[in-house]
């Protein structure tokens, strides 16, 4: 991760560092000699920390403090999928340990290796040289395809999620999560919650689905235009691969210039050496052996609905005072914009 994203541990997320250090002795080499802890800023979900132990650096992810929505923030599942993918060609950090005992630092947590590299949150990649941008985007889609091509039964993830009905379950789940964190009227969200179950596609492909696959959740090689690790597996499950692809393509359907939305709509992407959406879909077909991408508008609308529900949850947590990002209140205002865009796409013929 970029060093610029490291901050002192936020007061709401402090824990007993001595207790953690004692727990890690004999489990992480060198822990008996002490460690320093900093927090990564950015990201809205599970608080994430950098542990420096001797010459080595590790990343600790834990559940947030406070009362949580049911089934949210399952760090145990993140650890399970990262561990399983360690034996594949999918780039993930090496998983080191999972602690499910809340007595150590207040919540369950896991530790993985820190991967050196670059993290850029905006798909324009303006801080990257122009000639690297197209290859980075291609590597991103190739990396997604590697994930979707994994034989999830062979790597021990047969029990990681149900093998069918992903889209219907997700619509139900995120409708429920939205209602649990609703703070007012949102007509487009109500419309989507009615429209999506009626229009869900019948093809039921199952792969490992990351659930939050975007440029900002990838670590790029320090110099080369390639992905070296996928981060933030909080929403991963067995699911429909086109949900990841559509989510990754949402910037093409969001206006540029709106704070925090990372939109590409309205830009001449050739000027930036960034691919058009059709190029992304073509790459995905090339890397997965698909011949087409059916029901594209449905998956875009579904992804915007899902993201709106997630963003609403962040906003709801911020109102309660336990969100993991200082700008979470600003984030909350985006939920209705996302739902509006999703409902507009849903109505396209």
C-alpha positions in Angstrom: 0.0 0.0 0.0 1.1 3.6 -0.5 2.9 4.9 2.5 0.8 8.1 2.2 -2.2 6.1 3.5 -0.6 5.3 6.8 -1.8 7.2 9.9 -1.6 6.9 13.7 -4.2 4.5 15.0 -7.6 6.3 15.2 -8.8 6.6 18.8 -12.0 4.6 18.0 -9.8 1.7 16.8 -7.1 1.5 19.5 -6.5 -1.8 21.2 -4.2 -3.4 23.7 -0.9 -3.5 21.7 1.0 -5.2 24.5 -1.6 -8.0 24.6 -1.3 -8.4 20.8 2.5 -8.5 21.1 2.3 -11.2 23.7 -0.1 -13.3 21.6 2.2 -13.1 18.5 5.2 -14.4 20.4 5.9 -17.8 19.0 3.4 -17.3 16.2 5.2 -14.5 14.2 9.0 -14.6 14.0 10.6 -11.7 16.0 7.5 -10.6 17.8 9.3 -10.9 21.1 11.5 -8.0 20.1 8.6 -5.6 19.9 6.6 -4.0 17.0 5.2 -0.7 15.8 1.6 -0.4 14.6 0.1 2.2 12.2 -3.4 2.2 10.6 -4.2 2.4 6.9 -6.5 5.2 6.1 -9.0 4.7 3.2 -11.5 1.9 2.8 -14.7 1.8 4.7 -14.9 -1.7 6.1 -12.6 -3.6 8.3 -9.9 -1.5 10.1 -6.5 -2.4 8.7 -3.1 -2.0 10.3 0.5 -2.2 9.4 2.7 -4.2 11.9 6.4 -3.7 11.6 8.2 -6.5 13.4 12.0 -6.4 13.0 12.8 -6.3 9.2 9.3 -7.7 8.3 6.1 -6.0 7.7 2.6 -7.6 8.1 -1.0 -6.4 7.7 -3.6 -7.0 10.4 -7.3 -6.8 9.6 -9.9 -6.9 12.3 -13.6 -6.4 12.7 -14.7 -2.8 13.5 -15.8 -2.0 17.1 -19.4 -1.6 18.1 -22.6 -3.3 17.1 -22.4 -4.7 13.6 -25.0 -5.7 11.0 -25.5 -9.5 10.8 -23.0 -11.4 8.6 -21.0 -8.3 8.0 -17.2 -8.0 8.5 -16.4 -11.7 8.4 -12.6 -11.5 8.7 -12.6 -15.3 9.1 -13.9 -15.7 5.6 -11.3 -13.3 4.2 -8.6 -15.4 5.8 -10.1 -18.7 4.4 -10.2 -17.5 0.8 -6.7 -15.9 0.9 -5.3 -19.1 2.4 -7.0 -21.3 -0.3 -5.8 -19.1 -3.1 -2.2 -19.2 -1.9 -1.7 -22.4 -4.0 -3.1 -20.9 -7.3 -1.8 -18.4 -9.8 -4.1 -15.7 -8.3 -1.9 -13.0 -6.7 -2.7 -12.8 -3.0 -0.6 -12.0 0.1 0.6 -14.9 2.2 -1.8 -15.6 5.0 0.0 -16.1 8.4 -2.6 -16.6 11.1 -6.2 -16.2 12.1 -7.2 -15.3 15.7 -10.9 -15.9 16.5 -10.5 -15.1 20.2 -12.0 -11.6 20.8 -10.1 -11.4 24.1 -6.8 -10.5 22.4 -7.6 -7.2 20.8 -11.4 -7.0 21.2 -12.5 -8.6 17.9 -11.3 -11.5 15.7 -8.4 -10.6 13.4 -6.0 -12.1 10.9 -2.5 -11.4 9.8 -0.9 -11.6 6.3 2.3 -10.5 4.7 2.6 -6.9 3.6 3.1 -6.7 -0.2 5.2 -3.9 -1.5 3.8 -2.0 -4.5 1.6 0.8 -5.7 -2.1 1.4 -4.9 -4.1 3.8 -7.0 -7.8 4.3 -6.3 -8.9 6.0 -9.5 -9.1 4.1 -12.8 -7.6 7.1 -14.7 -4.3 6.3 -13.0 -3.2 9.9 -13.4 -0.2 9.4 -11.2 1.1 6.6 -13.4 2.9 7.2 -16.7 0.5 7.1 -19.6 2.2 4.2 -21.4 1.6 2.0 -18.2 -2.1 2.7 -17.9 -3.5 0.4 -20.7 -1.3 -2.6 -19.6 -2.3 -2.1 -15.9 -6.0 -2.3 -16.9 -5.3 -5.3 -19.0 -3.5 -6.9 -16.1 -6.4 -6.1 -13.8 -8.9 -8.0 -16.1 -6.4 -10.9 -16.5 -6.1 -11.1 -12.7 -9.9 -11.1 -12.4 -10.1 -13.9 -15.0 -7.5 -15.9 -13.1 -9.7 -15.7 -10.0 -12.8 -16.7 -11.9 -11.0 -19.6 -13.6 -9.9 -21.2 -10.3 -11.4 -24.6 -9.6 -12.9 -23.6 -6.2 -13.7 -27.2 -5.3 -10.1 -28.3 -5.9 -8.7 -25.6 -3.6 -11.0 -26.5 -0.7 -13.6 -23.8 -1.0 -16.6 -26.1 -1.7 -18.2 -24.9 1.6 -17.3 -21.2 1.0 -20.8 -20.4 -0.2 -23.8 -21.9 -1.8 -23.3 -23.2 -5.3 -26.4 -21.6 -6.9 -28.8 -18.7 -6.6 -26.1 -16.1 -5.9 -27.9 -13.2 -7.6 -31.2 -13.8 -5.9 -29.5 -14.2 -2.5 -27.5 -11.1 -3.0 -30.6 -9.1 -3.9 -32.3 -10.4 -0.8 -29.3 -9.8 1.4 -28.5 -6.3 0.3 -32.2 -5.3 0.3 -32.2 -6.4 4.0 -29.0 -4.7 4.8 -30.3 -1.5 3.2 -33.5 -1.6 5.2 -31.5 -2.2 8.3 -29.5 1.0 7.7 -32.1 3.1 5.9 -32.1 6.8 7.0 -34.8 8.2 4.8 -36.6 7.9 1.4 -34.8 6.6 -1.6 -37.2 6.0 -4.4 -34.7 4.6 -6.9 -33.6 2.0 -4.3 -37.2 1.0 -3.7 -37.6 0.6 -7.5 -34.5 -1.5 -7.9 -35.5 -3.8 -5.0 -38.7 -4.5 -6.8 -37.2 -4.7 -10.4 -34.1 -6.8 -9.8 -35.8 -10.1 -8.5 -38.2 -10.0 -11.4 -35.4 -9.6 -14.0 -32.6 -11.8 -12.7 -31.0 -13.9 -15.5 -31.5 -17.6 -15.5 -27.9 -18.6 -16.3 -26.3 -19.6 -13.0 -22.5 -19.7 -13.4 -20.6 -20.2 -10.1 -17.0 -19.0 -9.5 -15.1 -17.4 -6.7 -16.5 -13.8 -6.7 -14.4 -11.2 -5.0 -17.3 -8.8 -4.5 -15.3 -5.5 -4.5 -13.0 -6.0 -7.5 -11.7 -2.6 -8.6 -8.4 -0.9 -9.3 -8.2 0.5 -5.7 -8.2 -3.0 -4.2 -5.2 -4.1 -6.2 -1.5 -3.8 -5.4 0.6 -3.0 -8.5 4.2 -4.0 -8.9 6.5 -1.1 -7.8 7.7 -0.5 -11.4 6.0 -2.9 -13.8 2.4 -2.5 -15.1 1.1 -5.6 -13.4 -1.0 -6.7 -10.5 0.9 -8.4 -7.6 -1.9 -8.8 -5.1 -5.7 -8.5 -4.7 -6.8 -6.9 -1.4 -10.0 -6.6 0.6 -11.8 -9.9 0.4 -14.5 -9.0 2.8 -17.4 -9.5 0.4 -15.9 -12.6 -1.3 -18.1 -15.7 -1.8 -19.0 -18.3 -4.4 -21.0 -16.3 -6.9 -21.7 -15.1 -10.5 -18.5 -13.9 -12.2 -20.3 -11.2 -14.1 -21.1 -9.4 -10.9 -17.4 -8.8 -10.4 -17.0 -7.7 -14.0 -19.9 -5.3 -13.9 -18.8 -3.8 -10.6 -15.3 -3.2 -12.0 -16.9 -1.4 -14.9 -19.1 0.9 -12.9 -16.7 3.9 -13.4 -17.8 3.9 -17.1 -21.4 4.7 -15.9 -20.6 7.3 -13.3 -19.9 11.0 -14.1 -16.4 12.3 -13.8 -15.7 15.1 -11.4 -18.1 14.0 -8.6 -16.1 13.8 -5.4 -15.4 10.2 -4.4 -17.2 8.5 -7.3 -14.2 7.8 -9.5 -16.3 8.2 -12.6 -15.0 8.0 -16.2 -18.2 9.0 -18.0 -17.8 12.0 -20.3 -14.1 11.7 -20.7 -12.2 11.0 -23.9 -10.4 7.9 -22.6 -8.0 7.8 -25.5 -6.4 10.9 -24.2 -5.6 9.1 -21.0 -4.6 5.7 -22.6 -7.3 4.0 -20.6 -9.5 1.3 -22.2 -13.2 1.8 -23.2 -15.7 -0.5 -21.5 -16.0 -2.7 -24.6 -12.2 -3.3 -24.6 -12.5 -4.5 -21.0 -15.3 -6.9 -21.9 -13.3 -8.2 -24.9 -10.3 -8.8 -22.6 -12.4 -10.7 -20.1 -13.8 -12.9 -22.9 -10.2 -13.5 -24.1 -8.9 -14.5 -20.6 -11.9 -16.7 -19.7 -12.8 -18.3 -23.0 -16.3 -16.7 -23.0 -17.9 -15.7 -26.3 -20.3 -13.1 -25.0 -21.3 -11.1 -21.9 -25.1 -11.6 -21.6 -27.5 -9.5 -19.4 -25.0 -6.7 -19.1 -27.5 -4.0 -18.1 -28.9 -6.2 -15.4 -25.5 -6.8 -13.9 -24.7 -3.1 -14.0 -27.9 -2.2 -12.3 -27.4 -5.0 -9.8 -23.9 -3.8 -9.0 -25.1 -0.2 -8.5 -27.8 -1.4 -6.2 -25.4 -3.5 -4.2 -22.9 -0.6 -3.9 -25.7 1.8 -2.9 -26.6 -0.6 -0.1 -23.0 -0.9 1.1 -22.5 2.9 1.0 -25.8 3.4 3.0 -24.4 1.0 5.6 -21.2 3.1 5.8 -23.3 6.2 6.3 -25.4 4.5 8.9 -22.3 3.5 10.8 -20.9 7.0 10.6 -24.0 8.4 12.2 -23.4 5.9 15.1 -19.8 7.1 15.3 -17.9 3.9 14.5 -17.1 4.1 10.8 -13.5 3.3 10.0 -12.9 6.3 7.7 -13.0 9.9 8.7 -14.9 11.0 5.5 -17.7 8.4 5.9 -20.4 11.0 6.4 -19.6 12.4 2.9 -19.7 8.9 1.5 -23.3 8.5 2.7 -24.5 11.2 0.3 -23.5 9.0 -2.6 -25.9 6.1 -1.9 -28.9 7.8 -3.6 -26.8 8.9 -6.6 -25.7 5.2 -7.1 -29.3 4.0 -6.9 -30.5 6.7 -9.4 -27.9 5.5 -11.9 -28.8 1.9 -11.3 -32.5 2.5 -11.9 -31.7 4.4 -15.1 -29.6 1.5 -16.5 -32.3 -1.0 -15.4 -34.9 0.7 -17.6 -32.7 0.6 -20.7 -33.9 -1.7 -23.4 
